[in-house]
Amino acid sequence: VDIFGKGGGEELCKEYGLNLLSKIPLIQEIREGGDNGEPATLRANSEIASLYRDFANNLAAEITKVSKTSEQLQIIN
């Protein structure tokens, strides 16, 4: 069940000419890990940990790219 709908992130990125950095699903593993004090991102072979690592790498690459082409980062509200 897509409680927040589907495709909104892609549409927003297209509208603003941005790259979509990641799609992280709302899954029970994330909630359970947080509730138990064992973040899913720290599990060695966790699919969700891989998604968060990919997001972090994509974010770092985007910041590097933008910082080379722009004097100031702009935050869109």
Disulfide bonds with the S-S distance in Angstrom:
none
